[in-house]
């Protein structure tokens, strides 16, 4: 008969028989309690002793505690099954954390509890529900806002209350405005009366309270040169010569026959032409 009726049942590490002894299975291998604790038990963060197989091992972010050692760093009350916060390696109950580290709401003056959403601006904090527009009293949340006189406004309310209105379109100017005749305009609304091009940053002039780019103004109102027939704007120091209801650009005031410049010289006229004394002597 086979005398080896039962297989041996030994500790996977020290090989001692586990018959009649307490053992622990790990990855399908049995270990005696002593070997298991030496090999696999975690060290408690609080008391620095191993967390034995007969103890509950509580863990947080790869750190381990005995159940009895898992308590608030400040008041020492147990944190088992309670909310807690971590600060600089220490665990704190929510009350201690709030008293030590939480900010106070700028509006209701109550503590902003850890884990609740808060809004922050220039060193101040608010509960999300307390961070509201001063005018419409609605929460601002993640929308744009404009601070004024220690109050915060959502953009539509700010525009209604404070922004200047464009003379042209009557809508609020929040950025990119220009002033013309002491009145506010959007840059895109301040355009040439003639060609509708934006005048902001361009040279322009006005006539009868209407603004014009130089090109349109010259075409509409400037005197025409008797030489080249193009307008003489007279703007920006453009020099021109006038004689008996007619005008010439300086560069166009030349003898009709020999093209000699007559600026500062004597000249003769023959009907619509101007001539130098040499060319006009045969008239």
C-alpha positions as MATLAB code, in Angstrom:
seq = 'XXXXXXXXXXXXXXXXXXXXXXXXXXXXXXXXXXXXXXXXXXXXXXXXXXXXXXXXXXXXXXXXXXXXXXXXXXXXXXXXXXXXXXXXXXXXXXXXXXXXXXXXXXXXXXXXXXXXXXXXXXXXXXXXXXXXXXXXXXXXXXXXXXXXXXXXXXXXXXXXXXXXXXXXXXXXXXXXXXXXXXXXXXXXXXXXXXXXXXXXXXXXXXXXXXXXXXXXXXXXXXXXXXXXXXXXXXXXXXXXXXXXXXXXXXXXXXXXXXXXXXXXXXXXXXXXXXXXXXXXXXX';
ca = [
       0.000    0.000    0.000;
       1.009    3.665   -0.664;
       2.231    5.072    2.643;
       2.422    8.686    1.326;
      -1.312    9.187    1.656;
      -1.116   13.003    1.828;
       1.065   15.541    0.067;
       3.329   17.707    2.181;
       1.871   21.150    3.021;
       4.814   23.436    3.788;
       5.464   27.191    4.046;
       6.525   28.439    0.634;
       9.458   30.342    2.197;
      10.827   28.472    5.260;
       9.515   25.036    4.170;
       8.229   24.209    7.644;
       5.060   22.090    7.729;
       1.833   24.079    7.970;
      -0.300   21.172    9.195;
      -2.380   22.330   12.141;
      -0.927   25.874   11.857;
      -2.375   29.203   10.745;
      -1.206   30.155    7.264;
      -1.793   32.856    4.601;
      -2.177   32.316    0.878;
      -0.430   34.732   -1.475;
      -0.519   34.149   -5.237;
      -1.633   30.558   -4.595;
       1.372   29.861   -2.314;
       0.945   29.245    1.442;
       3.120   31.052    4.013;
       3.379   30.686    7.750;
       2.331   33.880    9.546;
       5.895   34.760   10.600;
       7.323   34.474    7.053;
       4.383   36.328    5.524;
       4.738   39.254    7.939;
       8.525   39.419    7.450;
       8.203   39.299    3.680;
       5.045   41.234    2.859;
       3.594   43.253    5.733;
       3.677   47.038    5.416;
       5.169   49.370    7.987;
       2.719   51.689    9.737;
       3.358   55.399    9.062;
       2.388   56.319   12.615;
       4.021   53.737   14.929;
       6.594   52.423   12.403;
       5.778   48.808   13.344;
       4.775   46.112   10.827;
       1.069   45.768   10.112;
       0.516   42.107   10.928;
      -1.739   39.665    9.121;
      -4.272   39.833   11.953;
      -4.575   43.641   11.659;
      -6.512   45.775    9.219;
      -4.125   47.588    6.827;
      -5.446   51.032    5.844;
      -3.644   52.662    2.916;
      -3.626   56.092    1.232;
      -1.301   57.008   -1.630;
       1.089   54.061   -1.051;
       1.294   54.788    2.660;
      -0.069   52.364    5.308;
      -1.456   52.538    8.831;
      -2.808   50.187   11.496;
      -6.524   50.848   11.904;
      -5.871   52.199   15.422;
      -3.070   54.473   14.143;
      -5.155   56.054   11.351;
      -6.105   59.330   13.055;
      -6.025   63.108   12.591;
      -2.557   64.595   13.070;
      -4.037   67.551   14.960;
      -6.895   66.325   17.190;
      -5.991   62.591   17.108;
      -9.591   61.553   16.364;
      -9.918   58.430   14.210;
     -10.229   58.990   10.454;
     -11.560   55.474    9.741;
     -14.519   55.810    7.331;
     -14.429   59.620    7.657;
     -13.494   62.319    5.140;
     -10.011   63.729    5.581;
      -7.494   65.987    3.834;
      -3.741   65.689    3.427;
      -1.353   68.571    4.014;
       2.453   68.301    4.031;
       2.452   64.510    4.601;
      -0.042   64.802    7.473;
      -3.657   63.643    7.447;
      -6.226   65.964    9.010;
      -9.950   65.664    9.680;
     -11.954   68.247    7.708;
     -12.580   70.392   10.801;
      -8.884   70.708   11.664;
      -7.965   71.263    8.012;
     -10.551   74.038    7.685;
      -9.373   75.810   10.829;
      -5.731   75.537    9.771;
      -5.684   75.964    6.002;
      -9.044   76.787    4.431;
      -9.737   80.245    3.091;
     -12.724   82.351    4.080;
     -15.259   83.415    1.458;
     -14.921   87.115    0.605;
     -18.714   87.407    0.333;
     -20.330   85.319    3.114;
     -17.204   85.209    5.330;
     -17.708   81.478    6.004;
     -14.996   78.827    5.597;
     -14.594   77.331    2.127;
     -14.443   73.648    3.001;
     -11.802   71.407    1.375;
     -13.097   69.640   -1.679;
     -15.691   72.319   -2.522;
     -15.285   74.463   -5.627;
     -14.026   77.956   -5.050;
     -13.232   81.004   -7.170;
     -10.019   82.957   -6.632;
      -9.083   86.434   -7.871;
      -6.289   88.747   -6.682;
      -5.753   86.896   -3.400;
      -9.439   86.672   -2.481;
     -11.578   83.520   -2.476;
     -15.300   82.912   -2.884;
     -17.642   79.953   -2.735;
     -18.658   79.292   -6.328;
     -22.240   80.246   -5.455;
     -21.092   83.472   -3.720;
     -19.053   84.745   -6.684;
     -21.889   86.664   -8.340;
     -22.390   89.712  -10.539;
     -23.063   92.795   -8.416;
     -25.796   93.981  -10.818;
     -27.779   90.855  -11.813;
     -26.788   88.715   -8.777;
     -26.190   85.668  -11.007;
     -23.140   83.382  -10.400;
     -20.289   84.346  -12.733;
     -18.741   80.849  -12.780;
     -16.128   80.533  -15.526;
     -17.558   83.401  -17.633;
     -15.628   86.622  -18.233;
     -16.086   89.378  -15.676;
     -14.931   92.951  -15.122;
     -13.975   94.240  -11.627;
     -14.876   97.837  -10.759;
     -14.819   99.617   -7.377;
     -14.333   96.323   -5.461;
     -17.377   94.820   -7.175;
     -17.428   92.216   -9.936;
     -19.691   92.487  -12.979;
     -20.520   90.012  -15.728;
     -19.662   91.601  -19.100;
     -23.291   92.306  -20.232;
     -24.078   94.065  -16.922;
     -20.839   96.066  -17.023;
     -21.649   97.272  -20.527;
     -25.150   98.311  -19.467;
     -23.905  100.145  -16.404;
     -20.578  101.701  -17.319;
     -19.448  101.367  -20.922;
     -19.639  104.294  -23.322;
     -21.956  103.925  -26.293;
     -20.721  104.365  -29.836;
     -22.205  107.468  -31.521;
     -22.673  105.465  -34.728;
     -24.135  102.063  -33.722;
     -25.297  102.929  -30.160;
     -23.690   99.729  -28.780;
     -21.273   99.619  -25.847;
     -17.564  100.204  -26.431;
     -15.604   97.713  -24.309;
     -12.334   97.901  -26.251;
     -10.845   99.569  -29.319;
     -12.687  102.871  -29.083;
     -11.688  106.206  -30.676;
     -12.743  109.726  -29.785;
     -13.672  112.194  -32.517;
     -15.177  115.609  -31.781;
     -15.225  114.552  -28.097;
     -17.582  111.672  -28.858;
     -16.874  107.903  -28.578;
     -16.837  105.555  -31.588;
     -15.925  101.909  -32.147;
     -12.785  101.784  -34.306;
     -14.721   99.791  -36.899;
     -17.582  102.356  -36.890;
     -15.342  105.380  -37.447;
     -15.108  105.280  -41.260;
     -14.746  107.640  -44.208;
     -18.089  109.125  -45.268;
     -17.115  108.540  -48.883;
     -15.434  105.113  -49.255;
     -16.317  103.629  -45.788;
     -12.700  102.656  -45.009;
     -11.675  102.774  -41.328;
     -10.064  106.084  -40.422;
      -8.497  104.981  -37.123;
      -4.725  105.360  -37.443;
      -5.068  107.070  -40.862;
      -4.786  110.750  -41.793;
      -8.218  112.234  -42.383;
     -10.041  115.554  -42.500;
     -13.624  116.687  -42.150;
     -16.170  118.839  -43.922;
     -19.615  119.788  -42.561;
     -18.953  117.509  -39.530;
     -18.402  114.468  -41.776;
     -14.996  112.724  -41.700;
     -13.223  111.801  -44.962;
     -10.008  110.029  -45.872;
      -7.672  112.372  -47.779;
      -8.382  110.669  -51.082;
     -12.167  111.115  -50.877;
     -11.864  114.643  -49.514;
      -9.603  115.701  -52.357;
     -11.851  114.182  -54.987;
     -14.924  115.853  -53.536;
     -13.722  119.234  -52.354;
     -10.149  120.058  -53.322;
      -9.208  122.536  -56.024;
      -8.065  120.922  -59.276;
      -4.618  121.641  -60.695;
      -4.788  123.529  -64.014;
      -1.749  121.554  -65.124;
      -2.443  117.872  -64.310;
      -6.159  118.226  -63.350;
      -5.578  116.201  -60.140;
      -6.821  117.647  -56.842;
      -4.684  120.004  -54.761;
      -5.476  119.051  -51.187;
      -3.545  121.820  -49.475;
      -3.116  119.340  -46.590;
       0.152  118.341  -45.010;
       1.943  121.434  -46.301;
       1.309  120.737  -50.018;
       2.551  123.847  -51.853;
       0.552  125.269  -54.726;
       0.327  128.453  -56.798;
      -2.812  130.493  -57.418;
      -3.327  132.955  -60.257;
      -6.624  134.462  -61.395;
      -8.974  131.733  -60.088;
      -6.660  128.944  -61.198;
      -4.307  126.763  -59.129;
      -1.292  124.601  -59.916;
       0.760  122.115  -57.951;
       4.242  123.596  -57.539;
       5.628  120.815  -59.735;
       3.012  121.507  -62.447;
       3.650  125.281  -62.739;
       5.861  124.974  -65.827;
       6.186  126.674  -69.207;
       3.809  125.014  -71.688;
       6.474  125.000  -74.436;
       9.862  124.340  -72.816;
       8.612  122.901  -69.490;
      10.855  125.242  -67.467;
       9.599  125.619  -63.875;
       8.091  129.066  -63.453;
       7.972  128.948  -59.643;
       9.426  132.260  -58.418;
       9.960  133.501  -61.977;
       8.168  135.904  -64.256;
       5.700  134.346  -66.713;
       3.235  135.225  -69.442;
      -0.226  133.805  -70.154;
      -1.636  132.837  -73.518;
      -5.262  131.884  -73.081;
      -5.095  128.815  -70.713;
      -1.332  128.333  -71.090;
       1.534  129.808  -69.098;
       4.842  130.548  -70.810;
       8.287  131.642  -69.723;
       9.325  135.154  -70.989;
      11.602  133.524  -73.592;
       8.888  131.361  -75.161;
       6.308  134.133  -74.833;
       8.281  136.884  -76.448;
       6.838  136.135  -79.910;
       3.232  136.472  -78.735;
];
